[in-house]
Amino acid sequence: MPQLISDGKQVTLVSRSGRTVSGTKAIAADALNYHDLLKALPEGSAVYVLVGLPYQRSVWRAQWPLLIKNIIQICAERRAFLLFFDNVYMYGPVNGAMTETAPHRPTSEKGKVRSQVADALLDAFSSGKVNGVIARSADFYGPGADLNGIPNLVILKRLMAEKSAQWIIDADKVHSLTYTPDCGRALPLLTADESSYNQVWHLPTAHPPMTMRRFAEIGTQARMSVLPMWMLKLAGLFDKTMRELPEMGYQNDRDYIFDSSKFERHFDFKPTSYKQGIRKTIDNYRQKKQH
């Protein structure tokens, strides 16, 4: 969104709360309500679907199919471009690098839902019902990622609080991470380039990946504690969010390698290095503390 604003685009932020952000117009609408959403989306717009639902399998199964059905239908009616910001859950465990052509083999319930959503979008694209793209990110970190960027929450924010870094299951497997400002720069490129339409794109992500222990060390914090699977399951007895994590454990018990070379070649885009991204994120925290 900051990139769109700096590019001089008219940005309308549609959310259930109708919260305002400087430089945008705000509209309160429920994405699960067809008529609510129809009124919010103008003719010929570019719709960026950056929706977050509660991290619960039951909610995802009930709400994601309805939400994406509404958005596809409304984008078709409004002749709007549809950009869906996606994750990699639908791939399931992958040996080697994840690419856009990797088959959908989800082993988690949330992965099955994301596969269903992706299939619905690709069907809408291939049938000509709507033009759009699926833009996939690896786990992400960076400025603005404090709500659901796990590296921000358990490594960088803890570093700023002079606490030991944390990770889940295994901190010594390599793990690709996408830097949030790179996403911000990349999404408008996809919107503006018709040759990119109706495809899946992996958003630019630095390579080679590093271990999360090394990620913490770059942030000058060598101390790290690791939460094993049995402890995740135990914590899940008392916390709803923790209860959802064990089925995603495969993302941390092996190498997690995300290949964005298709995007990098097509747009001549160089992702931000981990060293630079970590330092910029820490600088962002320090600036916030000063204000």
C-alpha positions in Angstrom: 0.0 0.0 0.0 2.8 2.6 0.8 4.2 1.9 -2.7 0.8 2.6 -4.4 0.4 5.8 -2.4 3.9 6.9 -3.3 3.2 6.1 -7.0 0.2 8.6 -6.8 -2.5 5.9 -7.1 -5.9 6.4 -5.5 -6.1 3.8 -2.8 -9.3 2.7 -1.2 -8.9 0.5 1.9 -11.9 -1.9 2.4 -12.1 -3.5 5.8 -14.7 -4.7 8.2 -13.7 -2.0 10.7 -13.4 0.8 8.1 -10.2 1.9 9.7 -8.4 4.8 8.1 -4.7 4.9 6.9 -3.1 8.2 5.8 -3.3 8.7 2.1 -6.2 6.3 1.6 -10.0 6.4 1.4 -11.6 4.0 3.9 -14.8 1.9 3.4 -16.4 -0.4 6.0 -17.5 -3.6 4.3 -17.7 -7.3 5.2 -16.0 -9.4 2.5 -18.4 -12.3 3.4 -21.4 -10.1 2.5 -21.8 -10.0 -1.3 -23.8 -6.8 -1.5 -21.6 -5.1 1.1 -18.6 -5.8 -1.1 -20.3 -4.9 -4.4 -20.9 -1.4 -3.1 -17.3 -1.0 -2.0 -15.6 -1.9 -5.3 -15.7 0.6 -8.2 -15.9 -0.3 -11.9 -12.5 -1.1 -13.5 -10.5 -1.1 -10.3 -7.5 -3.2 -9.3 -8.6 -5.3 -6.3 -5.8 -6.5 -4.0 -7.1 -9.3 -1.8 -5.0 -9.1 1.4 -7.6 -10.6 3.7 -6.7 -12.3 6.9 -9.0 -14.7 8.7 -8.7 -16.1 12.2 -6.1 -18.8 12.2 -8.5 -21.6 12.8 -9.2 -24.6 10.5 -13.0 -24.4 11.1 -13.1 -20.7 10.2 -11.0 -21.2 7.1 -13.2 -24.1 5.8 -16.4 -22.1 6.3 -15.3 -18.7 5.2 -12.5 -18.8 2.6 -14.6 -20.5 -0.2 -17.5 -18.0 0.3 -15.2 -15.0 0.4 -13.3 -16.0 -2.7 -16.6 -16.8 -4.6 -17.9 -13.3 -3.7 -14.7 -11.6 -4.8 -14.5 -13.5 -8.1 -18.1 -12.7 -9.0 -17.8 -9.0 -8.0 -14.6 -8.5 -9.9 -16.3 -10.1 -13.0 -19.2 -7.7 -12.7 -17.1 -4.7 -12.1 -14.5 -5.6 -14.7 -11.9 -5.4 -12.0 -8.4 -6.9 -12.0 -8.0 -9.4 -9.1 -4.7 -9.8 -7.3 -4.7 -12.5 -4.6 -1.9 -12.4 -2.1 -1.3 -16.1 -1.3 0.9 -18.3 0.9 2.5 -21.7 0.1 0.3 -24.0 2.2 -1.2 -25.7 -0.8 2.1 -27.2 -1.8 2.5 -29.3 1.4 5.9 -30.7 2.2 8.3 -30.2 -0.7 11.7 -31.8 -1.3 13.8 -29.1 -2.8 12.7 -25.7 -4.0 9.1 -24.6 -4.3 8.3 -23.1 -7.7 5.1 -21.9 -9.3 4.7 -25.3 -11.1 4.9 -27.4 -7.9 1.9 -29.7 -7.5 -0.7 -29.1 -4.8 -0.2 -31.8 -2.2 -1.4 -30.3 1.0 -1.1 -32.4 4.2 -2.8 -29.8 6.4 -6.4 -28.8 6.6 -5.5 -25.1 6.1 -3.4 -26.2 3.0 -6.4 -28.0 1.6 -8.5 -24.8 1.9 -5.8 -22.7 0.2 -5.6 -25.3 -2.6 -9.3 -25.0 -3.1 -9.1 -21.2 -3.2 -6.2 -21.3 -5.7 -8.1 -23.7 -8.0 -11.2 -21.4 -7.9 -9.1 -18.5 -8.9 -7.2 -20.3 -11.7 -10.5 -21.6 -13.1 -11.9 -18.0 -13.2 -8.7 -16.8 -15.0 -8.7 -19.7 -17.5 -12.4 -19.3 -18.3 -12.0 -15.6 -19.0 -14.4 -14.7 -16.2 -11.8 -12.3 -14.7 -8.2 -11.2 -15.2 -5.9 -11.5 -12.3 -2.8 -13.0 -10.7 -2.0 -15.2 -7.7 1.0 -13.6 -5.9 2.6 -16.0 -3.5 5.0 -15.1 -0.7 7.2 -17.2 1.6 7.0 -16.5 5.3 7.6 -12.8 5.5 9.4 -10.3 7.7 10.1 -6.6 7.7 8.5 -3.3 8.5 4.7 -3.7 8.9 4.9 -7.5 9.6 4.4 -7.4 13.3 0.9 -9.0 13.3 1.6 -12.2 11.4 5.3 -12.1 10.4 6.7 -14.9 12.7 10.3 -13.8 12.4 9.4 -10.3 13.5 7.4 -11.6 16.4 9.8 -14.3 17.8 13.2 -13.0 16.7 13.4 -9.3 15.8 11.0 -7.9 18.4 12.5 -10.0 21.1 15.9 -8.8 20.1 14.8 -5.2 20.5 13.5 -6.1 24.0 16.9 -7.7 24.8 15.4 -11.2 25.1 16.7 -14.4 23.5 15.4 -15.2 20.0 12.9 -18.1 19.5 12.0 -20.4 16.7 9.8 -23.5 16.2 11.0 -27.1 15.9 14.4 -26.6 14.2 16.4 -23.4 13.9 19.1 -25.1 11.8 17.1 -25.8 8.6 17.4 -23.2 5.9 14.2 -21.1 5.6 13.3 -18.6 2.8 11.8 -15.3 4.0 10.2 -12.6 1.9 10.9 -9.0 2.8 7.7 -7.0 3.1 8.9 -3.9 1.1 9.8 -6.2 -1.8 6.2 -7.4 -1.8 5.1 -3.8 -1.8 7.3 -3.0 -4.9 6.3 -6.2 -6.7 2.5 -6.2 -6.6 2.0 -3.0 -8.6 4.4 -4.5 -11.3 2.1 -7.4 -11.7 -0.9 -5.2 -12.0 0.7 -3.0 -14.6 2.0 -5.8 -16.9 -0.7 -7.5 -18.9 1.8 -10.3 -19.9 1.8 -11.4 -16.3 -1.9 -11.8 -16.0 -3.7 -15.1 -15.2 -0.6 -16.8 -13.7 0.9 -17.7 -10.4 3.9 -15.7 -9.4 6.3 -16.2 -6.5 7.2 -12.8 -5.1 10.9 -11.7 -5.0 12.7 -13.4 -2.2 16.4 -13.4 -1.3 18.5 -16.4 -2.0 20.1 -18.6 -0.9 18.0 -19.0 2.2 19.7 -19.1 5.6 19.0 -20.9 8.9 16.9 -19.0 11.4 19.8 -19.3 13.8 21.9 -17.3 11.4 19.0 -14.9 10.8 19.1 -14.1 14.6 22.9 -13.8 14.6 22.8 -11.1 11.9 20.5 -9.2 14.2 23.4 -9.4 16.7 21.5 -11.9 18.9 23.2 -15.3 19.0 21.0 -16.7 21.8 18.1 -18.7 20.6 15.6 -21.1 22.2 13.8 -23.7 20.1 10.3 -24.9 20.8 10.0 -28.6 19.9 6.9 -30.3 18.5 5.9 -31.9 21.8 5.9 -28.5 23.5 3.7 -27.0 20.7 1.2 -29.8 21.2 1.3 -29.2 25.0 0.8 -25.5 24.5 -2.1 -26.2 22.2 -4.1 -27.7 25.1 -4.3 -24.2 26.6 -4.1 -21.8 23.6 -6.3 -21.9 20.4 -3.7 -20.4 18.2 -0.9 -22.8 19.4 -3.4 -25.7 18.7 -3.3 -24.8 15.0 0.5 -25.0 14.6 1.4 -28.7 14.8 -0.2 -29.5 11.4 2.1 -26.9 9.8 5.2 -28.4 11.5 6.5 -29.7 8.2 7.4 -26.1 7.3 10.0 -26.0 10.0 11.3 -29.6 10.4 13.0 -29.6 6.9 14.5 -27.1 4.5 12.0 -24.5 3.3 13.2 -23.1 0.0 11.2 -20.7 -2.0 12.2 -20.0 -5.7 11.2 -16.6 -7.1 13.5 -16.7 -10.2 10.5 -16.4 -12.6 9.6 -13.0 -11.2 13.2 -11.8 -10.9 13.9 -12.7 -14.6 10.6 -11.2 -15.9 10.8 -7.9 -14.1 14.6 -7.7 -13.7 14.1 -7.5 -9.9 16.8 -8.0 -7.3 15.4 -9.0 -3.9 16.6 -7.2 -0.8 19.4 -9.3 0.9 18.7 -10.7 4.3 21.5 -8.7 5.9 20.1 -5.5 4.5 16.4 -6.4 5.3 17.2 -7.3 8.9 19.1 -4.1 9.5 16.3 -2.0 7.9 13.7 -3.7 10.0 15.7 -3.1 13.2 16.2 0.5 12.2 12.4 0.8 11.8 11.9 -0.5 15.3 14.4 2.0 16.7 12.7 4.9 14.9 9.3 3.9 16.4 10.8 3.7 19.9 12.2 7.3 19.5 8.7 8.6 18.6 
